[in-house]
Amino acid sequence: MKMKVLILNGNKEKDPEIDELYDSIVNEMSKRDWETNAFILKEIKIAPCQGCFGCWIQTPGECIIKDYEAEIIKMMVQSDLIIHYTPITFGGYSSELKKVIDRSIPVLLPFFTKVKRELHHKHRYENLPSVIVVGILSHPDEEKEKIFKTLVYRNSINMASPIHEALIHVKGQNPSVFLDGFNKILTNVEAIQ
């Protein structure tokens, strides 16, 4: 069965080095002949979450805001792998990617379950995709890296991702080193499918 991949690019600025790395990631999916949907989020109109919980109460499983996020959610729940691509902003995601992540709450139920002695939401769908989050830093910053990796880990618990990885690329570093690590993770994801 062909792997299904969703790539969400939250980069907001034009930067040849960062754009080239993103293109390399998309090309890796093509080399593996994986079915890939890739989106540059700044080119898509997606409203921020209103925090109304309408997706749980009024229209279970569907956000009350009608925009392209509904299509992204469908692709999320049908994917084997989701790749988030984002500059690291204050240790977190770009605003473009954060909107998509916040609006993905309809994949969860308003009921709870225990995960590693913590309460988390139950999942609405059986398919639980793996997640790779690629964070871009303009210069080395251990504190931002640590915060970012913690954020990715905490989000992966909520989404019950079978494999979750946060990869950091610092501008100016050799992209082939990054791609070697990235490809090892892809091999691990493929092995569990």
WORASUL-V749973 format. One record per backbone hydrogen bond with DSSP energy under -0.5 kcal/mol. CO is the residue of the C=O (numbers start at 0). NH is the residue of the N-H. E is the energy in kcal/mol with one decimal. If there is no record, write none. Layout:
BEGIN
co & nh & e
CO & NH & E
CO & NH & E
END
This chain:
BEGIN
co & nh & e
2 & 4 & -0.5
2 & 34 & -2.2
3 & 79 & -2.8
3 & 80 & -1.7
4 & 36 & -2.5
5 & 7 & -0.5
5 & 82 & -3.1
6 & 8 & -0.6
6 & 38 & -2.6
7 & 9 & -0.8
7 & 84 & -2.6
8 & 40 & -2.4
12 & 14 & -0.6
14 & 18 & -3.1
15 & 19 & -2.2
16 & 20 & -1.9
17 & 21 & -2.1
18 & 22 & -2.4
19 & 23 & -2.0
20 & 24 & -1.9
21 & 25 & -2.3
22 & 26 & -2.5
23 & 27 & -1.7
24 & 28 & -1.2
25 & 29 & -1.5
26 & 30 & -2.6
27 & 31 & -1.5
28 & 33 & -2.5
29 & 32 & -1.2
33 & 35 & -0.6
34 & 4 & -3.1
35 & 37 & -0.5
36 & 6 & -3.0
38 & 8 & -3.2
38 & 40 & -0.8
39 & 42 & -2.0
40 & 43 & -1.9
43 & 45 & -0.9
44 & 67 & -1.0
52 & 55 & -1.6
52 & 56 & -2.0
53 & 57 & -0.5
53 & 58 & -3.0
54 & 60 & -2.8
58 & 61 & -2.8
64 & 66 & -0.9
66 & 69 & -1.4
67 & 70 & -0.7
67 & 71 & -1.8
68 & 72 & -2.8
69 & 73 & -1.8
70 & 74 & -2.1
71 & 75 & -2.5
72 & 76 & -2.3
73 & 77 & -0.9
74 & 78 & -0.7
75 & 78 & -1.1
79 & 129 & -2.5
80 & 5 & -2.4
81 & 83 & -0.5
81 & 131 & -2.4
82 & 7 & -3.0
83 & 133 & -3.6
84 & 9 & -3.9
85 & 135 & -2.2
86 & 88 & -0.6
87 & 89 & -0.6
88 & 91 & -2.0
91 & 88 & -2.3
93 & 97 & -2.7
94 & 98 & -1.7
95 & 99 & -1.1
96 & 100 & -2.5
97 & 101 & -2.9
98 & 102 & -2.1
100 & 103 & -1.3
101 & 104 & -1.0
102 & 105 & -0.6
103 & 106 & -2.0
104 & 107 & -2.2
106 & 123 & -2.6
106 & 124 & -0.6
110 & 121 & -2.4
112 & 119 & -2.8
114 & 117 & -1.2
117 & 114 & -3.1
119 & 112 & -2.8
121 & 108 & -3.0
126 & 128 & -0.5
127 & 161 & -0.5
129 & 81 & -2.6
130 & 164 & -2.0
131 & 83 & -2.5
131 & 133 & -0.6
132 & 134 & -0.7
132 & 166 & -2.8
133 & 85 & -2.7
134 & 168 & -2.8
135 & 87 & -2.9
136 & 170 & -3.1
140 & 144 & -2.3
141 & 145 & -2.5
142 & 146 & -2.5
143 & 147 & -2.7
144 & 148 & -2.8
145 & 149 & -2.1
146 & 150 & -2.5
147 & 151 & -2.5
148 & 152 & -2.2
149 & 153 & -2.7
150 & 154 & -2.6
151 & 155 & -2.1
152 & 156 & -1.5
153 & 157 & -1.6
154 & 158 & -1.9
155 & 159 & -0.7
155 & 160 & -1.8
156 & 159 & -0.8
162 & 130 & -2.8
164 & 132 & -3.0
164 & 166 & -0.5
166 & 134 & -3.2
168 & 136 & -2.4
168 & 170 & -0.5
169 & 172 & -2.4
173 & 176 & -0.8
173 & 177 & -1.1
174 & 178 & -2.7
175 & 179 & -1.8
176 & 180 & -1.6
177 & 181 & -2.5
178 & 182 & -2.6
179 & 183 & -1.6
180 & 184 & -1.7
181 & 185 & -2.1
182 & 186 & -2.1
183 & 187 & -1.8
184 & 188 & -2.5
185 & 189 & -2.5
186 & 190 & -1.7
187 & 191 & -0.9
188 & 191 & -0.7
189 & 192 & -1.0
END
